[in-house]
Amino acid sequence: MLRMKGLLLSQKVELTRLLQLKLDDIIQYLLNVNDEHCTSPGLLTGNAGIAVLLFHYSKYKEDELYADKAMEFLSRSVDGMNDYFYPAFCGGISGICSAVLHLVNEGFIDQENIELIEKFDNYLCEQALFESSNNYFDFLHGSIGVSNYLLRRSAKISVLEVLKQVVEILNYSKIIVNDTYTWEYKIGNKYNIGLAHGMSGTSLFLSNACKLGICDPVISQLLEKSTWFILSQEIKNNNSISLFPTFALPQYTFRQYPVESRLGWCYGDLGVALALWKYSQVTKNTVVGNKAIEIFKFSANRKDLEDNYVIDASICHGTAGIALIFKKMYQETHLDIFRETSLYWLSETLNMSKYEDGIVGYKSDGEKKSLDLLNGVAGIGLVILSFLSEQDMSWEDLLLLD
């Protein structure tokens, strides 16, 4: 698909200047971080994510100093894997392996580093099956995140066979609701339709798997029927601030639980729209694609921070994540409303740098200092860099935004 580079910040001279200053501040802070400040090896929660930012920044600046520091963070992360048997994509081995594979593919580190991650294939295959068997269908912490990483390793026959088994478990575990499919989810609620922990994340995995032809036509039906379930959850209330709830509607009434969902990467309309958009791209279903665009356009008009539960600058549930999603949609659709919205939330990301005791002004949830990619300044820095850089930055697929 055609990508439009360099146009997002054209004629935005002052915004560009402020973004560059903020990015440089983040990088300088990270250069002074030592082992005591960041103990997690994870991709979204620790050293691996910081390494991804610093490698991309080194390319942007054409300065090996930052690559050397990135290698320090990556080495800590890889060293930590041997004593850190936790499979999850967010903070565990599958996420770290994803970072290594990404850095190899981008030419930041040598091809021989693939050997570092190959030895974890069997372990991650076992964990994907174990967590799927326990209905732990979760992108950040469960089988969906692990399995989505394994898609990148599916050229290996043994990995491909395990992925087919994961799909078979999904098929066996499905819950049929009015000729649509859903699954039970461990985090949040029985029927969670969000991206981070629920059906939108599962749908994006299924779309990625479908592109590879895994378990087709079984997976095609799973993808189609689960998409119809997500669509069936639309809130039929013109006064609602969101089009879709956080959790499936049958579970609650307005009196029991706030049906409306926040604006963010993790939960709510944006994750739903991303899942529908990816489904439409894989299946060539223009009706669903148009519905996704409708949801994005509706979300583009949601600007009130308090009403939309936007309380920090993070990728997970803050302004940077929103800016990144609308940037993606502008690049894929060329619709000006998405460019304008991405720049609005990018500006709000700068405005969130307001805490004297924060990390270059930032705090996660307005309370905690965070270095990491998902909730902290590494992620904020990557988003800013993705706007400033003229280069295609494929790190976004680590967040299911490919």
C-alpha positions in Angstrom: 0.0 0.0 0.0 1.2 3.5 -0.9 2.8 5.3 2.1 3.0 9.1 2.3 6.3 10.2 4.0 7.3 13.6 5.1 3.9 15.2 4.7 2.5 14.8 8.2 4.6 17.7 9.6 5.0 19.8 6.5 4.5 23.5 7.2 4.4 22.7 11.0 7.7 24.3 11.7 7.1 25.2 15.4 5.6 21.8 16.2 8.5 20.1 14.5 11.0 22.1 16.5 9.2 21.3 19.8 9.0 17.6 19.0 12.7 17.5 18.1 13.6 19.1 21.4 11.3 16.8 23.4 12.7 13.7 21.6 16.3 14.9 22.3 15.4 15.3 26.0 14.0 11.8 26.2 17.1 10.3 24.5 19.5 12.2 26.8 17.6 10.9 29.8 17.9 7.4 28.5 21.6 7.7 27.9 22.1 8.2 31.6 19.9 5.3 32.7 21.8 2.4 34.3 20.9 -1.1 35.6 19.4 0.2 38.8 16.8 2.3 36.9 15.4 -0.4 34.5 15.4 -4.0 35.7 12.8 -5.6 33.4 14.2 -7.2 30.2 10.8 -6.9 28.4 9.9 -5.3 25.0 6.9 -3.3 26.2 8.0 -3.0 29.9 11.8 -2.6 29.9 15.2 -2.8 28.3 14.3 -4.3 24.9 11.8 -1.5 24.1 14.4 1.2 25.0 16.9 -0.6 22.7 14.4 -0.4 19.8 14.1 3.4 20.3 17.8 4.0 20.6 18.6 1.9 17.5 16.1 3.8 15.4 17.3 7.1 16.8 20.9 6.2 15.9 19.7 5.7 12.3 17.8 9.0 12.4 20.8 10.9 13.7 23.4 8.8 11.8 25.4 8.5 15.0 26.7 5.2 16.3 26.9 6.6 19.9 23.2 5.8 20.2 23.5 2.4 18.7 26.2 1.5 21.2 23.9 2.5 24.1 21.1 0.6 22.4 23.3 -2.5 22.4 23.9 -2.2 26.1 20.1 -2.2 26.7 19.6 -5.1 24.3 22.4 -7.1 25.9 20.8 -6.7 29.4 17.5 -7.8 27.9 18.9 -10.9 26.2 21.0 -11.8 29.2 17.9 -11.6 31.4 16.0 -14.1 29.2 18.0 -17.0 30.5 16.8 -16.4 34.0 13.3 -15.0 33.2 11.0 -17.8 32.0 7.9 -15.8 31.3 6.5 -16.2 27.8 4.3 -13.1 27.5 4.7 -10.6 24.7 4.4 -7.6 26.9 7.2 -8.3 29.4 8.5 -11.7 28.6 10.4 -13.8 26.2 8.2 -13.6 23.1 8.4 -9.8 23.2 12.2 -9.8 23.6 12.5 -12.3 20.7 10.2 -10.0 18.6 12.6 -7.1 19.4 15.7 -9.1 18.3 14.0 -10.3 15.1 12.9 -6.7 14.3 16.4 -5.4 14.8 17.9 -8.1 12.6 15.3 -7.4 9.9 16.1 -3.7 10.0 19.8 -4.3 9.8 20.6 -2.9 13.2 22.2 -6.1 14.5 23.8 -9.1 12.6 21.8 -11.9 11.2 23.7 -14.4 13.4 21.7 -13.0 16.4 18.7 -15.1 15.1 20.5 -17.9 17.0 19.7 -16.1 20.2 16.0 -16.5 19.7 15.8 -19.9 17.9 16.5 -21.7 21.2 13.3 -20.4 22.7 11.0 -21.7 19.9 10.1 -24.9 21.6 9.4 -23.2 24.9 7.2 -20.6 23.4 5.4 -23.2 21.3 4.7 -25.1 24.6 3.5 -22.0 26.3 1.2 -20.9 23.4 -0.5 -24.3 23.6 -0.7 -24.3 27.4 -2.2 -20.8 27.6 -4.6 -21.4 24.8 -5.8 -24.6 26.5 -6.5 -22.5 29.6 -8.5 -19.9 27.5 -5.8 -17.3 28.1 -6.4 -15.5 24.8 -4.7 -12.3 25.5 -2.3 -10.2 23.4 -0.2 -8.6 26.1 0.0 -11.4 28.6 -1.4 -14.6 27.0 -1.4 -17.0 24.1 -2.4 -14.4 21.4 0.8 -12.3 21.9 3.0 -15.4 22.0 1.3 -16.9 18.9 1.5 -13.6 17.0 5.3 -13.7 17.5 5.4 -17.3 16.4 3.8 -16.3 13.1 7.1 -14.7 12.3 8.8 -18.0 13.0 6.3 -20.1 11.0 8.8 -21.0 8.2 9.9 -23.6 10.8 7.6 -26.6 10.3 7.4 -27.4 14.0 6.3 -23.9 14.8 3.7 -23.9 12.0 2.2 -27.1 13.3 1.8 -25.5 16.8 0.1 -22.5 15.3 -2.3 -24.8 13.6 -3.0 -26.4 17.0 -3.6 -22.9 18.5 -6.2 -22.2 15.9 -7.8 -25.6 16.5 -8.0 -24.7 20.2 -9.6 -21.4 19.4 -12.1 -23.2 17.2 -12.9 -25.8 19.9 -13.1 -23.1 22.6 -15.3 -20.6 20.8 -18.7 -19.6 22.2 -21.5 -19.3 19.7 -23.8 -16.3 20.2 -26.4 -15.8 17.5 -24.3 -17.4 14.8 -21.3 -15.3 15.8 -18.2 -16.4 17.7 -16.5 -15.1 20.9 -14.2 -16.4 23.6 -13.9 -16.1 27.3 -11.1 -13.7 28.4 -9.2 -13.8 31.7 -8.6 -10.0 32.1 -11.4 -7.5 32.5 -14.4 -9.6 31.8 -15.8 -12.7 30.3 -16.3 -11.2 26.9 -13.7 -8.5 26.4 -13.7 -6.8 23.0 -10.5 -4.6 23.5 -7.2 -4.9 21.7 -4.8 -5.4 24.5 -6.7 -8.2 26.3 -9.7 -9.2 24.2 -11.3 -9.9 20.9 -9.8 -7.1 18.8 -6.4 -8.4 19.6 -7.5 -12.0 18.8 -9.0 -10.8 15.5 -5.8 -9.1 14.5 -3.9 -12.3 15.2 -6.4 -14.3 13.1 -6.0 -11.8 10.2 -2.3 -12.2 10.4 -2.6 -16.0 10.5 -5.1 -15.9 7.6 -2.6 -14.1 5.4 -0.3 -17.1 5.9 -3.1 -19.6 5.1 -2.9 -21.3 8.5 -5.8 -23.7 9.0 -7.8 -22.2 6.2 -10.8 -22.5 5.8 -11.3 -23.0 9.6 -9.5 -19.8 10.4 -11.5 -17.9 7.8 -14.7 -18.8 9.5 -13.3 -18.0 12.9 -12.2 -14.6 11.6 -15.5 -13.9 9.9 -17.8 -15.0 12.8 -15.7 -13.2 15.4 -15.8 -10.0 13.3 -19.6 -10.2 13.3 -19.6 -10.6 17.1 -17.5 -7.5 17.5 -19.8 -5.6 15.1 -22.9 -6.8 17.0 -21.6 -5.0 20.1 -22.1 -1.5 18.7 -23.9 0.8 21.2 -27.3 1.8 19.9 -27.4 5.1 21.7 -26.9 8.4 19.9 -25.7 10.1 23.2 -22.9 7.6 23.8 -19.4 9.1 23.6 -18.1 5.9 22.0 -19.5 3.5 19.4 -18.4 0.4 21.2 -18.1 -0.6 24.8 -15.1 -1.8 26.8 -16.7 -5.2 27.4 -19.5 -7.1 25.6 -22.9 -5.4 26.0 -24.9 -8.4 27.2 -22.9 -8.5 30.5 -24.0 -5.1 31.8 -26.7 -2.5 31.8 -26.0 1.2 31.9 -26.8 1.2 35.6 -24.4 -1.6 36.4 -21.4 -0.5 34.5 -20.2 2.4 32.3 -20.7 1.0 28.8 -18.8 3.7 27.1 -15.1 3.0 26.3 -12.0 5.2 26.5 -10.1 6.5 23.5 -6.8 4.6 23.3 -4.8 1.8 21.8 -5.6 -0.7 24.6 -9.4 -0.6 24.8 -12.3 0.9 22.9 -13.3 2.1 19.4 -9.7 2.5 18.0 -8.8 -1.1 18.7 -12.1 -2.3 17.3 -11.6 -0.2 14.2 -8.1 -1.5 13.7 -9.3 -5.1 13.8 -12.1 -4.3 11.3 -9.7 -2.5 9.0 -7.2 -5.4 9.0 -10.1 -7.8 8.4 -11.2 -5.8 5.4 -7.7 -5.7 4.0 -7.2 -9.4 4.3 -10.7 -10.4 3.1 -11.2 -7.5 0.6 -14.5 -6.8 2.4 -15.2 -3.2 1.5 -18.4 -3.0 3.7 -16.4 -3.8 6.8 -13.6 -1.5 5.7 -16.1 1.3 5.3 -17.4 0.6 8.8 -13.8 0.9 10.2 -13.4 4.2 8.5 -16.7 5.4 10.0 -15.5 4.4 13.4 -12.2 6.2 12.9 -14.0 9.4 11.7 -16.3 9.3 14.7 -13.3 8.9 17.0 -11.5 11.8 15.3 -14.1 14.1 16.8 -13.5 12.8 20.3 -11.1 15.5 21.6 -12.1 16.1 25.3 -9.4 14.5 27.5 -11.5 13.9 30.6 -14.5 12.6 28.7 -12.4 10.1 26.8 -10.3 9.0 29.8 -7.0 10.3 28.3 -4.8 11.0 31.3 -1.2 10.6 30.1 1.0 10.6 27.0 1.6 6.8 26.8 1.1 4.5 23.8 -1.1 2.2 25.8 -4.0 4.5 26.8 -2.6 8.0 26.2 -2.1 10.6 23.5 0.9 9.1 21.8 -0.9 5.9 21.0 -3.9 7.8 19.6 -1.6 9.9 17.5 0.2 6.8 16.2 -3.1 5.1 15.2 -4.4 8.1 13.3 -1.0 8.5 11.6 -1.3 4.9 10.3 -4.8 5.5 9.0 -3.8 8.8 7.3 -0.9 6.9 5.5 -3.2 4.2 4.4 -6.3 6.2 3.4 -4.9 9.7 2.6 -7.9 11.2 4.4 -7.0 14.7 5.7 -9.2 14.3 8.8 -6.8 11.6 10.0 -3.7 13.7 9.4 -5.3 16.6 11.4 -6.3 14.3 14.2 -2.9 12.7 14.4 -1.3 16.1 14.7 -3.8 17.2 17.3 -2.9 14.3 19.6 0.8 14.7 18.9 0.5 18.3 20.2 -1.4 17.0 23.2 1.5 14.6 23.8 3.8 17.6 24.2 1.2 19.2 26.5 1.3 16.1 28.7 4.9 16.9 29.6 3.9 19.0 32.6 5.2 17.3 35.8 8.2 18.8 37.4 9.1 15.5 39.1 8.4 13.4 36.0 10.7 12.0 33.3 11.3 15.0 31.1 7.9 16.1 32.3 6.0 12.8 31.8 4.3 10.5 34.3 2.3 7.3 33.5 -1.3 7.8 34.6 -0.1 11.1 36.0 1.4 9.3 38.9 4.3 7.0 38.0 7.7 7.6 36.3 8.0 5.1 33.5 10.8 4.4 31.0 9.1 1.7 29.0 7.6 1.5 25.6 4.0 0.8 26.5 3.5 3.2 29.3 6.5 5.4 29.4 9.0 7.7 27.6 10.5 5.1 25.3 7.1 4.7 23.6 6.5 8.4 23.5 9.9 8.9 22.0 9.3 6.3 19.3 6.0 7.9 18.3 7.6 11.3 18.1 10.4 9.8 16.0 7.9 8.1 13.7 6.5 11.6 12.8 9.9 13.3 12.5 11.7 10.6 10.5 11.4 10.4 6.7 12.1 6.6 6.9 9.6 3.9 7.1 9.7 2.6 10.7 8.4 -1.0 10.9 8.5 -1.1 14.7 4.8 -0.3 14.7 4.0 -3.9 13.9 5.1 -4.8 17.4 1.8 -3.1 18.5 -0.4 -4.9 15.9 -0.3 -1.8 13.7 1.2 -3.5 10.6 
